Amino acid sequence: MRALRALVGCATSCVVLEELRKRGIAAWQCDILPADAPANRHIQNDIRNVLPWGWDLLMIGNPPCTRLWNSGVRWLSVPPAGRSREEMWSELDEGADLFSECLNAPIPHVAVENSVVHRHARERIRNWAKPQIVQPWCFGDPAFKATGLHLRNLPELVPTNKLTPQ
């Protein structure tokens, strides 16, 4: 019997890849950048080229959120020095397209992680739906960083080792 195939998208660290492989899943990861360490299961490519390759279990995606998240929305109206509004909006459109491709991947189970996105990004992401918002402190990490989990055919995370925010 062939092992089920999973893809970890927009990742270079191999951490999630190795955890899936320990569980007997035929996992690969893909990013336009090389892996952080030598890995024979890293595909250096645009994730959009790899999504249709017949992944039959799962895709976990971490697409870049530079222009999508709330803290970056200010650059759309007042760009940083040396950048134009047109460049910022173009990067937003490009980021929303990449996020959309991951979210709508032709794979049975999908988890796409991203920071909390602003309304301009939500308007551009195809089939956007309100994500589950989690905090690291709900899972024993004292950090504060609201993270959106867009899950398709997967259960929501249940907090474990919940800390009291200080």
C-alpha positions in Angstrom: 0.0 0.0 0.0 1.4 3.4 -1.0 1.8 6.0 1.7 -0.4 9.1 1.4 1.3 12.2 0.0 1.5 15.6 1.7 3.0 18.9 0.8 4.4 21.6 3.1 4.3 24.8 1.1 6.3 28.0 1.4 8.6 26.4 3.9 12.4 26.1 4.2 13.0 24.7 7.7 12.1 21.0 7.2 10.6 20.9 10.7 7.0 20.2 9.6 8.3 18.0 6.8 10.2 15.8 9.2 7.3 15.5 11.7 5.0 14.3 8.9 7.7 11.8 7.7 8.1 10.4 11.2 4.4 9.5 11.0 4.8 7.5 7.8 3.5 10.2 5.5 5.2 10.6 2.1 5.8 14.3 2.7 7.7 16.9 0.6 8.2 20.6 1.0 8.3 23.4 -1.5 9.6 27.0 -1.5 11.2 29.3 -4.0 14.2 29.4 -1.6 16.5 26.5 -0.9 16.0 24.4 2.3 17.8 25.7 5.4 19.6 22.4 5.7 20.4 19.7 3.1 17.1 17.9 2.3 16.2 15.4 -0.4 12.5 16.2 0.0 12.7 19.9 -0.7 11.4 21.1 -4.1 12.8 24.6 -4.9 10.0 26.0 -7.1 7.0 28.2 -7.0 4.3 26.4 -4.9 1.7 27.1 -7.6 3.7 24.9 -10.0 3.7 22.0 -7.5 0.1 22.1 -6.2 -1.4 20.0 -9.1 1.1 17.1 -8.7 -1.4 14.7 -7.1 -1.1 15.3 -3.3 -3.7 13.0 -1.9 -3.7 13.8 1.8 -2.7 17.2 3.0 -1.2 20.6 2.2 0.1 22.8 4.9 0.9 26.3 3.6 2.7 29.3 5.0 2.5 31.8 2.2 4.3 35.1 2.9 2.0 37.7 4.5 4.1 40.9 4.0 1.3 42.9 2.2 -1.7 40.9 3.6 -1.6 41.4 7.3 -3.0 44.2 9.4 0.4 45.7 10.5 1.4 46.3 6.9 -1.8 47.9 5.6 -0.4 51.4 6.3 2.1 51.0 3.4 -0.8 50.9 0.9 -1.5 54.5 1.4 1.9 55.9 2.5 4.6 53.6 1.0 8.1 53.4 2.6 10.8 55.6 1.2 11.8 54.7 -2.3 8.6 52.7 -3.0 5.4 53.7 -4.8 1.7 53.1 -4.0 1.5 51.1 -7.2 4.2 48.8 -6.1 2.6 48.2 -2.7 -0.8 47.4 -4.3 0.8 45.2 -6.9 2.6 43.3 -4.1 -0.8 43.0 -2.3 -2.4 41.5 -5.4 0.5 39.1 -5.9 0.4 38.0 -2.2 -3.4 37.5 -2.3 -3.1 35.4 -5.5 -0.5 33.1 -3.9 -2.6 32.8 -0.7 -5.6 32.0 -2.8 -3.8 29.3 -4.8 -2.8 27.6 -1.5 -6.2 28.0 0.1 -8.0 26.6 -3.0 -5.4 23.8 -3.7 -6.8 20.6 -5.3 -5.9 18.6 -2.2 -8.4 17.0 0.2 -7.1 18.6 3.5 -5.7 22.1 3.6 -4.3 24.2 6.4 -3.0 27.7 5.5 -1.4 29.8 8.2 -1.2 33.6 8.0 -1.3 36.6 10.3 -4.6 38.4 10.7 -5.3 39.9 7.2 -6.7 43.4 6.5 -9.9 44.0 4.5 -8.1 44.8 1.2 -6.5 41.4 1.4 -9.8 39.6 2.3 -11.4 41.2 -0.7 -8.8 39.7 -3.0 -8.4 36.2 -1.5 -10.6 33.8 -3.4 -13.0 31.9 -1.2 -11.8 33.7 1.9 -13.6 32.7 5.0 -13.1 33.7 8.6 -10.2 31.6 10.0 -9.6 30.2 13.4 -7.5 32.7 15.3 -5.0 31.2 17.7 -2.4 32.6 20.0 0.9 30.9 20.9 0.1 31.3 24.7 -2.8 29.0 24.2 -0.3 26.2 23.5 2.4 26.9 26.2 4.4 29.5 24.4 4.4 32.9 26.1 4.4 34.9 22.9 1.6 37.1 21.6 1.0 36.8 17.9 -2.6 36.3 16.6 -2.4 33.8 13.8 -5.2 32.8 11.4 -5.6 29.2 10.5 -7.6 28.6 7.3 -8.7 25.0 7.6 -10.4 22.9 5.0 -11.6 19.4 6.0 -9.5 19.6 9.2 -10.7 20.1 12.8 -9.9 23.4 14.6 -7.0 23.3 17.1 -7.9 22.9 20.7 -5.8 24.9 23.2 -3.4 22.8 25.3 -1.1 24.0 28.1 -2.9 27.4 28.1 -0.9 30.2 29.8 -2.4 33.2 31.5 -1.5 36.3 29.5 0.5 38.8 31.5 
